[in-house]
Amino acid sequence: LLIYLAVMRGSQPRAVLATLLWPNHDETNARTNLRQALYQLRRTLGDDQAEPAYLTVDRQSIGLNPAADCVVDISLFQDLLTTVARHSHDSVTKCAHCLERLRQAVALYHNEFLTGFALDDSDVFEEWRRITQEQLHQQAIDALHQLIEAAAIQQDEGAILRYAQHQLTLEPWREEAHRQIMTVYWRRGQRGNALTQYESCRQILAAELGIEPDTVTLALYHQIRSSAPLPQAEDAAIGSSKPRESQDETSPAPARAASTQSAALAPPRASALPTHLTPFFGREAEIAQLIALLDRKEVRLITLLGLGGIGKTRLAQQIGHLQQSTDGDYVFFISLVGLIDGSSLASVLASTLELTGQGMEPVQALIQFLHAKKVLLLLDNFEHLLSQADLLTTILRTAPGISLLVTSREALALQEEWLYGVSGFDAPAADAEPAAMEQNSAVQLFLQRARRADSSLMLDGEVWGAIVRICRLVDGLPLGLELAAAWVRTLSVAEIADEIARDLDFLTATARGLPQRHSSLRMVLEQTWRLLAPAEQDLFCRLALFHNGFTRQAASRVADASIVTLAALVRKSIISHSRDGRYAMHGLLRQFAAARLHADAELAQAIAEKHSRYYGVLVQSLESGLIGADHAAVLEQMGQDIENIRSGWRWAVAHVEHDPAQVMLLNRYVAAYFQFYDTRSRFQEGRAEFQLALEALEPLAADQNAQLVRARVEARLGWFAFQTGQPALAKKHLEQSVDALQFDALQFDALHIDVLHIDVLHKVDAQAELVFSLNYLGAVHRHLHEYAAAQRVLEESCQICQARGDRFGLTVALNILGQIAYAEEAYERAQSYLTESLAVKQALGDQRGAIFSLLYLGLVARAQDDYARAIRLFQEGIQISEQHGDRRSIALGLSNLAEVEALMDHTAAAEKLYAESLQIYADISNVQGMVTVHMKLGDLARGQQNAAATAQHYAAALRLANDLQIAPQALESLVKPAHTWRAQNPLAWPADTI
């Protein structure tokens, strides 16, 4: 765990760590193991006493604290090389600044990464370790190569020997280094040492690779042995080929000509791979998976399938670079760009491999060349040559040592083919912090390209936000990021984001260097469009209204999709298909298709209505599952489709005023849509959505159905207002909902509503809606310390529930009555209410509903000084909350736990728990929770005689409470301790607080 945190930098999600270290365990056991490992690690490090702590830990992630008093050699090594890569100079070999940093970097590299360490029970960790080791190894080899070149220019033979010998400790078979040492010895007149070095080289090559030295090494050997003239000084360090930096960035290095006399047609010694002057970003998981596939004997043809500009070519080349240093593989990169289907693929391959002029047909020459070789062929942009894909089958059957890695926008449809979908980089979250953004591959790519265009680019909060917006607008598409970054010399980053949002055609190359086919995003998308048949184009457009994926059933109901056409779109990289059965379309493709769909306004409107109807029916069908054991699974299902659900809800909201039938469509969404936002603690979003609906229903006062739906919407809007710090407004909304439902409850209850002309009658239960409104109004009264009013409405709710046999509604009312009894210090009565509520909820399988009963029973136990029972109840409540993604309950449970730790004089533990709770409350905009935690932190700091912290937390609590306009009774309980502290410490209190 410590190794991974040290190497990766930044905070790492707990889910990723658990999967990495315990891949063969289920999620629950893996997370338990992670918690235990973290506990042991923190104890071993003495993290509680360290200042600052070595680790940064919260409920979601763990990281090595960059401010901690520790040094990571890999970080130093990589930072030194990054400084060199970013430094502006004509040549690194002539830059004293960079050469010194290269010397410092290689001095850190004593041995390979994690030599002698293995984690045998985690293949995932071992694959990460191997890839990281190879990447660091190659960085060290390249740094040593640059130092040797610089030493050759300076004629520093000692440095040449030192760095070449260092290379040989890492790669004993590296002939270039052997030749450099041989040449230095020869120049010094140490002919015997030079010949001994050759013999060492020969023996190592034979033992390690089973090959003889190449022709360049042999020529040098014979020259030394025959005492031929010494080489010129400028060639002293180069028994090697032309430096990489002199090659063109995008064109492949030419393969060495094969000997016409050799029947075996010996392959080139160097791999024919392009050399890039820009770093490769991210894709660690994809690289690990692809290398693991290539290592399997049965996998010999992999097709990287994806949209144009997604990064297939660069990924294939990176795999090639990593593979060329293992097992003596030869790697060739062959670009098929620009070829038409009539071109002979065999002729192109033979020509690229310089096999022409052998007096053989191209296919025969290929087979003879490849038959006994171990070669990885990278074939790029195959989609235009699909009719000739059978040649690949011929090669695989006649050359058992050959593997093929192909990039294409469309599958090859070969029996031997293994498909691997390539997607864009994950875009950062809209609210991501700069520290997290710096670790994001999409952000890294944009910044690297942007700084090449404008090295003076300054990063502040506004710029970071615009970068995130760009990454999300192009949905992580590497080509889109590169085209956007090129504009930074002309426009601000925010202006670039605005232009992309306005028009896809903005993403056009402003600099030379990109292939013509990638000179604009529009060109890539038009090329993709032309690859589709008419029926595929039609479905492509219809699917554009789906957001963040869809199921086959949804595609069939909304877009009239057949499985055959869906499969064709998957095959042609228009949509992707995941293991969970969902389909997805890249955001830029969706934007392109949506523009074409809306060219036919009537069709677009019809598809949008079908989309809204489908998700309205789906959401309503999930309502019952939200009360019971399936609650978490139903929420997860809704979470997958929440963007589609939101789109359907908003379409219904936008059309209720002009089409009364849509009122009943909107009604389908209300209950489950509310439950999703409430359970996920996304109160601000929920409030905004239900506010839109309330405003849309306002003009329909004469429509009885609309008024019932309005009462349902307003009750839920009231609860969201309460959770976002507006209890007075919440009470107003809930009271209006109760009044509306009580006014004509019998008439409402008798309504049978025909929804959307579907042959399903949906009876709206007005009495159940009244119970909902009464219960939530009681909760608001309780918070405002209006206990008599709360008691009154909750007793009314209990009466209705008992008369109707509504056990679920009754448990909610009992739970709130228990909270009131606790607040009044009537602990036995509180325990009675809460225990009864918990028992019914458990009988109903309502795990999520049990959370608050558990947490308040814990408070009762704490008040009765039963700390062990309180901790057990709080932990059980937190565990269930985590399973359901209920962050508000997690925050409450953590705060309660912290209070017990404080009572037990475990101050450090209490502070950490309070801090976690406060962060969650802030993340979900729960201001009331923030007030409570700030007050408790103030109390804790006061007990520690920490004047500054006490003043800070009390002041924060009072400001927030004032903003909330909390009732005088509640405000008094906040002011008392603060006023006392201010009187005792007048100089520590901010002057403008009260």
Buried (B, 14 or more C-beta within 10 A) or exposed (E): BEBBBBBBBBBBEBBBBBBBBBEEBEEEEBBBBBEEBBEEBBEEBEBEEBEEBBBBBBBBBBBBBEEBEEEBEBBEBBEBBEBBEEEEEEEBBEBEEBBEBBBBBBEEBEEBBBEEEEBEEBEBBBBBBBBBBBBBBBBBBEBBBBBBBBBBBBEBBEBBBBBBEBBBEBBBBBBBBBBBBBBBBBBEEBBEBBBBBBEBBBEBBEEEEEEEBBEBBEBBBEBBEEEEEBBEEEEBBBBBEEBEEEBEEBEBBEBBEBEEEEEEBBBBBBBBBBBBEBEBBBBBEBBBEBBBBBEEEEBBBBBBBBBBBBBBBBBBBBBBBBBBBEEEBBBBBBBBEEBEEEBBBBBBBBBBBBBEEBEBEBBBBBBBBBBEBBBBBBBBBBBBBBEBBEBBBEBBEBBEBBBBBBBBBBBBEBEBBBBBBBBBBEBBEEEBEBEBBBBBBBBBBBBBBBBBBBEEBEBEEEBBBBBBBBBBBBBBBBBBBBBBBBBBEEBBBBEBBBBBEEEBEBBBBBEEEBBEBBBBBBBBBEBBBEBBEEEBBBBBBBBBBBBBBBBBEBBBBBBEBEEEBBEBBBBBBBBBBEEEEBBBBBBBBBBBBBBBBBEEEEBBEEBBBBBBBBBBBBBBEBBEBBBBEBBBEBBEBBBBBBEBBBBBBBBBBBBBBEEEBBBBBBBBBBBBBBBBBBBBBBBBBBBBBBBBBBEBBEEBEEBEBBBBBBBBBBBBBBBBBBBBBBBBBBBBBBBBBBEBBBEBBEEBBEBEBEBBEEEEEBEBBBBBBBBBBBBBBBBBBBBBBBBEBBBBBBEBBBBBBEEBEBBBBBBBBBBBBBBBBBBEEBBEBBBBBBBBBBBBBBEBEBBBBBBBBBBBBBBBBBEEEBBEBBBBBBBBBBBBBBBBBBBBBBBBBBBBBBBBBBEEEBBEBBBBBBBBBBBBBBEBBBBBBBBBBBBBBBBBBBEEEBBEBBBBBBBBBBBBBBEBEBBEEBBEEBBEBBBEBBEEBEEBBEEEBE
